[in-house]
Amino acid sequence: MSSIREYDVVIVGGGASGLAAAAELRMRSPGTSVAVLEKNSEPGRKIRASGSGRCNITNTAAEGYDEIIAFFDRLGIVTRSYDNGLVYPYSESAADVAELLAARASELGARLISDAEVTDIRSCPEEECFETVYSVSQSGRGKGAAKGGGGSRIRTEAIRSAAVILACGGKAGPMFGTTGDGYRLARQLGHRIVTPVPVLTSIECREWDKDCRPNGIELAGTRTRGKVSLYKKERVNNERSNNEGEEFSDLLFEEAGEIQFTKYGLSGICVFNMTRHMRYDRSAGGSLDDFCITADLFADGDIREFIKKRIENAFPGECAEHVLRTVLKENIAEYVMAYAGISSGRALTELDDRDIEALGAAVHSLRFTPSSIRGWKDAQATSGGVSLDEICPETCESLLVPGLYITGELADRDYPCGGFNLSNAWLTGMRAAAAIAVKMRPEQ
């Protein structure tokens, strides 16, 4: 190991939270020396992929919205908001945001060290400092815009600092370098980790199993507007039911939006947001079988009343499925008919009350049974992480290790789609930086 370097603050992770912390800290306290250790060959890789390459920076409804917008204004990054609350850089280029953040942090005096993977952080209470040990490839140039990487010659270095910000991210999107490294480091420093699980992702369903009839694969490639609901089944006692042991379902989540049927199950923003509510305790016997999903495919009306009116004014030979196809796409209408147990080509005037009720249940409460949630590669965010019971909410400082700060997705915080998770990354990085700046330059 080469000689130990000295910095006031080490930031582990050059993503959204780490870059925000570096820039904010140097703006608030220009005399504070800052080193950012990023294991990728360039910082901000996950930022570049955010918002489908457009970078949904924040949301007008997000906590700290005004602080976040003021931060980007100071950096010279122009934003624009839309009626739905989404906020993007005016250029709508995520790559521009990543490059400008790294450039601003570097211009402000932060040292960005790329190709640097942190292997150990040692707390030295008697000296009121930390020693951060990292390995760096020979290609690591320590520049915010460093390209290339992965050199075969590895050297180990260390930095001694008064404070450390862990901004390593969670486990979602491992192709961007977020592979859960921060959990190991936080655990070494005494923190408890709430089991991380992928969220904001698609759901695989049993209705797509090859032996299931009707089979969900018939819906693949179709999108429709609707409303999804999530229920959790619970065993009830006879205080709530006359039949002890009967299953009772509680509504956990409900959201309208575009539902996407894939080759394996359900997707779409409303489905992504649903996954945040599908946590269970495996040690207590819980599983995804505890949940069921329903989809209302005609949330703007009652399909039963619509069918009854059409029966009254039916044309000769009019088919029931043709009526459904006025509100549903063809393959969805065919699936609903089969789900309701009504044969294709059935005359509209032949439907009785039981048939109409079955079609109503199929259209308004089409049921799906989750078999798995898509993994880390497909997930947009992580649920779980460092327990919030061990972090000061105002400063992000560890309540166990003074001088240690835990920001962004590494902590057990997750939010719905729409810029809220990126908002959390910026805001927690900024707040940790503000708290450190006060400690470093109390006279300011």
Sequence and secondary structure as in RCSB ss.txt:
>XXXX:A:sequence
MSSIREYDVVIVGGGASGLAAAAELRMRSPGTSVAVLEKNSEPGRKIRASGSGRCNITNTAAEGYDEIIAFFDRL
GIVTRSYDNGLVYPYSESAADVAELLAARASELGARLISDAEVTDIRSCPEEECFETVYSVSQSGRGKGAAKGGG
GSRIRTEAIRSAAVILACGGKAGPMFGTTGDGYRLARQLGHRIVTPVPVLTSIECREWDKDCRPNGIELAGTRTR
GKVSLYKKERVNNERSNNEGEEFSDLLFEEAGEIQFTKYGLSGICVFNMTRHMRYDRSAGGSLDDFCITADLFAD
GDIREFIKKRIENAFPGECAEHVLRTVLKENIAEYVMAYAGISSGRALTELDDRDIEALGAAVHSLRFTPSSIRG
WKDAQATSGGVSLDEICPETCESLLVPGLYITGELADRDYPCGGFNLSNAWLTGMRAAAAIAVKMRPEQ
>XXXX:A:secstr
    EE SEEEE  SHHHHHHHHHHHHH TTS EEEE SSSSS HHHHHGGGGT   EETTSTTHHHHHHHHHHH
T  EEE TTSEEEETT  HHHHHHHHHHHHHHTT EEE SEEEEEEEEEGGGTEEEEEEEEETT    TT     
 S EEEEEEEESEEEE    SS GGGT SSHHHHHHHHTT  EEEEEEESS EEEGGGSTT SS GGGGTTEEEE
EEEEEEEEEE  TTT SSTT EEEEEEEEEEEEEEE SSEEESHHHHHHGGG    GGGT  GGGEEEEEES TT
S HHHHHHHHHHT  TT BHHHHHTTTS HHHHHHHHHHTT  TT BGGG  HHHHHHHHHHHHSEEE EEEE  
TTT SEEEEEE GGGB TTT BBSSSTTEEE GGGBS    TTTHHHHHHHHHHHHHHHHHHHHH TT 
